Amino acid sequence: MEKEIRQDLILGSRCFSNYFWAIFLLVGGSGFMLAGLSSYFNKNFLPFANPSELVFIPQGLVMIFYGMLSFSFSIYIFITIILDIGSGYNEYNKLENLVKIVRKGFPGKNRQILLTYPFTNIRSIGIKISEGLNPTRSIYLCLKDKRNIPLTPAQEPISISDLETEAADLAKFLELKLENL
């Protein structure tokens, strides 16, 4: 039965980069907020600087705005980490002739996202590699109606050899051809 069903786990938003950015934005936003409040109250709230000498309008007000914006982004990232948005699995079931893609979404009626595709609708497994400022390396499920469904999560790009090996193993398991997108 293990040879008939393959399940690939997908790491969601609980990755190192999200923890890093959430903490970085929280600390940075708090610093900006304290600097703006120091300029408003003319009292130094930061031990390593003296922002009480800043003029509240416009510098202090802008510092408070940036602090609140940064703090809001960090709260959003922490919520996505707590809810584990994007995590799930890809299941390839030869017994039922189905591919199931399961992900966690935001709370509400679409909290659990389930996509199912019968093997008869699948054309091939595709690989897309683009280099440059924003490199992407992804594996796609290519359907006969020309849709490409991403199977890999949005994360740090993995090495090209690992991506090709993973795609080749999947294509061999599903008995499909492998193509470059």
Short mmCIF file of the C-alpha atoms (twelve columns), coordinates in Angstrom:
data_MODEL
# 
_entry.id   MODEL 
# 
loop_
_atom_site.group_PDB 
_atom_site.id 
_atom_site.type_symbol 
_atom_site.label_atom_id 
_atom_site.label_alt_id 
_atom_site.label_comp_id 
_atom_site.label_asym_id 
_atom_site.label_seq_id 
_atom_site.Cartn_x 
_atom_site.Cartn_y 
_atom_site.Cartn_z 
_atom_site.pdbx_PDB_model_num 
ATOM 1   C CA . MET A 1   0.000   0.000  0.000   1 
ATOM 2   C CA . GLU A 2   2.948   2.314  0.629   1 
ATOM 3   C CA . LYS A 3   3.863   1.955  -3.038  1 
ATOM 4   C CA . GLU A 4   0.364   3.005  -4.069  1 
ATOM 5   C CA . ILE A 5   0.074   6.212  -1.995  1 
ATOM 6   C CA . ARG A 6   2.677   8.953  -1.752  1 
ATOM 7   C CA . GLN A 7   2.262   11.915 0.600   1 
ATOM 8   C CA . ASP A 8   4.555   14.974 0.563   1 
ATOM 9   C CA . LEU A 9   4.301   17.274 3.588   1 
ATOM 10  C CA . ILE A 10  4.353   21.030 2.931   1 
ATOM 11  C CA . LEU A 11  5.836   23.431 5.464   1 
ATOM 12  C CA . GLY A 12  3.599   26.476 5.768   1 
ATOM 13  C CA . SER A 13  4.364   29.798 7.349   1 
ATOM 14  C CA . ARG A 14  6.347   28.287 10.223  1 
ATOM 15  C CA . CYS A 15  9.702   28.789 8.563   1 
ATOM 16  C CA . PHE A 16  12.791  30.555 9.880   1 
ATOM 17  C CA . SER A 17  12.419  33.625 7.653   1 
ATOM 18  C CA . ASN A 18  8.929   34.392 8.994   1 
ATOM 19  C CA . TYR A 19  10.104  34.141 12.607  1 
ATOM 20  C CA . PHE A 20  13.055  36.394 11.768  1 
ATOM 21  C CA . TRP A 21  10.946  39.072 10.053  1 
ATOM 22  C CA . ALA A 22  8.235   39.006 12.722  1 
ATOM 23  C CA . ILE A 23  10.771  39.586 15.511  1 
ATOM 24  C CA . PHE A 24  12.769  42.106 13.456  1 
ATOM 25  C CA . LEU A 25  9.650   44.174 12.651  1 
ATOM 26  C CA . LEU A 26  8.410   43.970 16.249  1 
ATOM 27  C CA . VAL A 27  11.709  45.240 17.686  1 
ATOM 28  C CA . GLY A 28  12.193  47.864 14.960  1 
ATOM 29  C CA . GLY A 29  8.590   49.051 15.202  1 
ATOM 30  C CA . SER A 30  8.847   49.331 18.972  1 
ATOM 31  C CA . GLY A 31  11.991  51.453 18.580  1 
ATOM 32  C CA . PHE A 32  10.281  53.789 16.119  1 
ATOM 33  C CA . MET A 33  7.198   54.004 18.341  1 
ATOM 34  C CA . LEU A 34  9.264   54.821 21.430  1 
ATOM 35  C CA . ALA A 35  11.241  57.431 19.493  1 
ATOM 36  C CA . GLY A 36  8.038   59.136 18.353  1 
ATOM 37  C CA . LEU A 37  6.546   59.026 21.851  1 
ATOM 38  C CA . SER A 38  9.806   60.412 23.276  1 
ATOM 39  C CA . SER A 39  9.535   63.408 20.960  1 
ATOM 40  C CA . TYR A 40  5.873   63.962 21.972  1 
ATOM 41  C CA . PHE A 41  6.417   63.768 25.749  1 
ATOM 42  C CA . ASN A 42  9.923   65.356 25.643  1 
ATOM 43  C CA . LYS A 43  11.118  62.451 27.777  1 
ATOM 44  C CA . ASN A 44  13.701  59.905 26.674  1 
ATOM 45  C CA . PHE A 45  12.200  56.368 26.449  1 
ATOM 46  C CA . LEU A 46  15.166  54.885 24.554  1 
ATOM 47  C CA . PRO A 47  18.369  54.120 26.491  1 
ATOM 48  C CA . PHE A 48  20.690  54.238 23.466  1 
ATOM 49  C CA . ALA A 49  19.505  57.485 21.798  1 
ATOM 50  C CA . ASN A 50  17.962  60.824 22.673  1 
ATOM 51  C CA . PRO A 51  14.893  61.209 20.445  1 
ATOM 52  C CA . SER A 52  13.286  63.670 22.880  1 
ATOM 53  C CA . GLU A 53  15.109  66.420 20.958  1 
ATOM 54  C CA . LEU A 54  13.142  65.597 17.780  1 
ATOM 55  C CA . VAL A 55  10.375  67.963 16.786  1 
ATOM 56  C CA . PHE A 56  7.077   66.079 17.150  1 
ATOM 57  C CA . ILE A 57  5.556   67.454 13.936  1 
ATOM 58  C CA . PRO A 58  6.632   66.062 11.439  1 
ATOM 59  C CA . GLN A 59  9.512   63.812 12.643  1 
ATOM 60  C CA . GLY A 60  7.907   62.359 15.766  1 
ATOM 61  C CA . LEU A 61  4.583   61.815 14.032  1 
ATOM 62  C CA . VAL A 62  6.255   59.998 11.142  1 
ATOM 63  C CA . MET A 63  8.229   57.856 13.611  1 
ATOM 64  C CA . ILE A 64  4.982   56.847 15.347  1 
ATOM 65  C CA . PHE A 65  3.366   56.060 11.985  1 
ATOM 66  C CA . TYR A 66  6.292   53.861 10.898  1 
ATOM 67  C CA . GLY A 67  6.360   52.186 14.296  1 
ATOM 68  C CA . MET A 68  2.649   51.363 14.123  1 
ATOM 69  C CA . LEU A 69  2.987   50.104 10.546  1 
ATOM 70  C CA . SER A 70  5.937   47.871 11.432  1 
ATOM 71  C CA . PHE A 71  4.195   46.629 14.564  1 
ATOM 72  C CA . SER A 72  1.054   45.799 12.527  1 
ATOM 73  C CA . PHE A 73  3.058   43.807 9.969   1 
ATOM 74  C CA . SER A 74  4.774   41.857 12.747  1 
ATOM 75  C CA . ILE A 75  1.398   41.015 14.350  1 
ATOM 76  C CA . TYR A 76  0.120   39.826 10.944  1 
ATOM 77  C CA . ILE A 77  3.163   37.587 10.460  1 
ATOM 78  C CA . PHE A 78  2.825   36.191 13.996  1 
ATOM 79  C CA . ILE A 79  -0.842  35.355 13.297  1 
ATOM 80  C CA . THR A 80  0.076   33.537 10.079  1 
ATOM 81  C CA . ILE A 81  2.730   31.605 12.047  1 
ATOM 82  C CA . ILE A 82  0.257   30.675 14.809  1 
ATOM 83  C CA . LEU A 83  -2.406  29.586 12.303  1 
ATOM 84  C CA . ASP A 84  0.279   27.832 10.179  1 
ATOM 85  C CA . ILE A 85  -1.110  29.251 6.943   1 
ATOM 86  C CA . GLY A 86  -0.046  27.318 3.854   1 
ATOM 87  C CA . SER A 87  0.879   24.071 5.566   1 
ATOM 88  C CA . GLY A 88  -0.567  20.799 4.394   1 
ATOM 89  C CA . TYR A 89  0.290   17.936 2.114   1 
ATOM 90  C CA . ASN A 90  0.146   16.642 -1.446  1 
ATOM 91  C CA . GLU A 91  -1.240  13.125 -1.734  1 
ATOM 92  C CA . TYR A 92  -0.825  11.020 -4.844  1 
ATOM 93  C CA . ASN A 93  -3.139  8.010  -4.591  1 
ATOM 94  C CA . LYS A 94  -2.873  5.294  -7.254  1 
ATOM 95  C CA . LEU A 95  -5.681  3.278  -5.618  1 
ATOM 96  C CA . GLU A 96  -8.255  6.051  -6.115  1 
ATOM 97  C CA . ASN A 97  -6.475  7.583  -9.156  1 
ATOM 98  C CA . LEU A 98  -6.533  11.004 -7.470  1 
ATOM 99  C CA . VAL A 99  -4.121  13.774 -6.589  1 
ATOM 100 C CA . LYS A 100 -5.179  15.646 -3.443  1 
ATOM 101 C CA . ILE A 101 -3.673  18.988 -2.524  1 
ATOM 102 C CA . VAL A 102 -4.555  20.001 1.043   1 
ATOM 103 C CA . ARG A 103 -3.582  23.348 2.612   1 
ATOM 104 C CA . LYS A 104 -4.548  25.426 5.650   1 
ATOM 105 C CA . GLY A 105 -5.961  28.867 4.927   1 
ATOM 106 C CA . PHE A 106 -7.208  31.739 7.043   1 
ATOM 107 C CA . PRO A 107 -10.120 31.090 9.455   1 
ATOM 108 C CA . GLY A 108 -13.555 31.049 7.926   1 
ATOM 109 C CA . LYS A 109 -15.369 28.842 5.483   1 
ATOM 110 C CA . ASN A 110 -12.159 28.236 3.487   1 
ATOM 111 C CA . ARG A 111 -9.940  27.305 6.443   1 
ATOM 112 C CA . GLN A 112 -9.193  23.909 4.904   1 
ATOM 113 C CA . ILE A 113 -8.397  24.074 1.183   1 
ATOM 114 C CA . LEU A 114 -8.801  20.780 -0.672  1 
ATOM 115 C CA . LEU A 115 -8.113  20.399 -4.380  1 
ATOM 116 C CA . THR A 116 -8.574  17.019 -6.070  1 
ATOM 117 C CA . TYR A 117 -7.580  16.069 -9.595  1 
ATOM 118 C CA . PRO A 118 -8.133  12.680 -11.238 1 
ATOM 119 C CA . PHE A 119 -5.139  11.136 -12.998 1 
ATOM 120 C CA . THR A 120 -7.030  11.301 -16.309 1 
ATOM 121 C CA . ASN A 121 -6.897  15.146 -16.183 1 
ATOM 122 C CA . ILE A 122 -3.130  15.313 -15.585 1 
ATOM 123 C CA . ARG A 123 -0.902  15.915 -18.613 1 
ATOM 124 C CA . SER A 124 2.557   16.004 -17.003 1 
ATOM 125 C CA . ILE A 125 4.785   17.239 -14.181 1 
ATOM 126 C CA . GLY A 126 6.405   20.595 -14.946 1 
ATOM 127 C CA . ILE A 127 9.474   22.347 -13.611 1 
ATOM 128 C CA . LYS A 128 9.858   26.116 -13.696 1 
ATOM 129 C CA . ILE A 129 13.226  27.668 -12.920 1 
ATOM 130 C CA . SER A 130 13.790  31.407 -13.191 1 
ATOM 131 C CA . GLU A 131 16.901  33.178 -11.967 1 
ATOM 132 C CA . GLY A 132 17.456  36.850 -11.269 1 
ATOM 133 C CA . LEU A 133 16.328  39.264 -8.585  1 
ATOM 134 C CA . ASN A 134 13.439  37.047 -7.457  1 
ATOM 135 C CA . PRO A 135 14.408  33.470 -8.335  1 
ATOM 136 C CA . THR A 136 11.733  30.771 -8.398  1 
ATOM 137 C CA . ARG A 137 12.190  27.032 -8.557  1 
ATOM 138 C CA . SER A 138 8.896   25.168 -8.540  1 
ATOM 139 C CA . ILE A 139 7.259   21.902 -9.481  1 
ATOM 140 C CA . TYR A 140 3.846   22.086 -11.154 1 
ATOM 141 C CA . LEU A 141 1.053   19.652 -11.865 1 
ATOM 142 C CA . CYS A 142 0.212   20.357 -15.516 1 
ATOM 143 C CA . LEU A 143 -3.399  19.604 -16.387 1 
ATOM 144 C CA . LYS A 144 -4.850  18.837 -19.799 1 
ATOM 145 C CA . ASP A 145 -6.879  22.086 -19.723 1 
ATOM 146 C CA . LYS A 146 -3.546  24.052 -19.716 1 
ATOM 147 C CA . ARG A 147 -3.638  24.927 -15.975 1 
ATOM 148 C CA . ASN A 148 -0.445  24.613 -13.941 1 
ATOM 149 C CA . ILE A 149 -1.007  23.864 -10.251 1 
ATOM 150 C CA . PRO A 150 2.033   24.568 -8.011  1 
ATOM 151 C CA . LEU A 151 3.059   21.636 -5.818  1 
ATOM 152 C CA . THR A 152 5.995   23.232 -4.005  1 
ATOM 153 C CA . PRO A 153 5.510   25.906 -1.344  1 
ATOM 154 C CA . ALA A 154 6.630   29.513 -1.767  1 
ATOM 155 C CA . GLN A 155 9.889   29.503 0.160   1 
ATOM 156 C CA . GLU A 156 13.608  29.848 -0.224  1 
ATOM 157 C CA . PRO A 157 14.667  28.339 -3.563  1 
ATOM 158 C CA . ILE A 158 16.038  24.809 -3.252  1 
ATOM 159 C CA . SER A 159 18.978  23.636 -5.311  1 
ATOM 160 C CA . ILE A 160 18.281  22.821 -8.940  1 
ATOM 161 C CA . SER A 161 19.546  19.248 -8.569  1 
ATOM 162 C CA . ASP A 162 17.219  18.604 -5.585  1 
ATOM 163 C CA . LEU A 163 14.292  20.106 -7.492  1 
ATOM 164 C CA . GLU A 164 14.989  17.964 -10.558 1 
ATOM 165 C CA . THR A 165 15.384  14.818 -8.446  1 
ATOM 166 C CA . GLU A 166 12.119  15.483 -6.600  1 
ATOM 167 C CA . ALA A 167 10.249  16.195 -9.857  1 
ATOM 168 C CA . ALA A 168 11.711  13.114 -11.564 1 
ATOM 169 C CA . ASP A 169 10.729  10.895 -8.618  1 
ATOM 170 C CA . LEU A 170 7.192   12.281 -8.703  1 
ATOM 171 C CA . ALA A 171 6.890   11.866 -12.480 1 
ATOM 172 C CA . LYS A 172 8.158   8.292  -12.189 1 
ATOM 173 C CA . PHE A 173 5.692   7.523  -9.377  1 
ATOM 174 C CA . LEU A 174 2.745   8.947  -11.355 1 
ATOM 175 C CA . GLU A 175 4.056   7.493  -14.626 1 
ATOM 176 C CA . LEU A 176 3.944   10.903 -16.324 1 
ATOM 177 C CA . LYS A 177 6.363   12.802 -18.490 1 
ATOM 178 C CA . LEU A 178 8.477   15.621 -17.111 1 
ATOM 179 C CA . GLU A 179 8.534   18.967 -18.911 1 
ATOM 180 C CA . ASN A 180 10.187  22.350 -18.578 1 
ATOM 181 C CA . LEU A 181 7.825   25.331 -18.285 1 
# 
